[in-house]
């Protein structure tokens, strides 16, 4: 099972910035993918950005928030999601999810392919 450690969530003011990080470890397969999703009440979980071993960084269709950088090691990979100019619509629970079997286009696969997930971090944009 892939270990996912999320950090960086919290309360920020409108117009502010926040940086989420996800450290993934415990991969067994040579090909894998890691993605950032977010979920707000009444809406489906939205994919933001992801990384796969074959393709690299991809952004989900329609996602206009977040800049993804990746720190890849031999046994770990860390995804940093930088979000700027935040507003109330960015308030959500952000989840880091991983697939230890799929290394191609990570934005093209269904969320069910991500068999491991973190507990989620809350991002609240409010005064």
QUIZIQUI-V405772 format. One line per field, one symbol per residue. burial: I if it has 16 or more other ideal C-beta (glycine too) atoms within 10 Angstrom, else O. A space follows every 10 residues. Layout:
BEGIN
burial=???
END
This chain:
BEGIN
burial=OIOIOIOIIO OIOOOOOIOI IIIIOOIOOO OIIIIIIIOO OOOOOIIIII IIIOOOOIII OOOOIIOIOO OOOOOOIIII IOIOOIOOOI IIIIIIIIII OIIOOIIOIO OOOIOIIIOI IOIOIOO
END
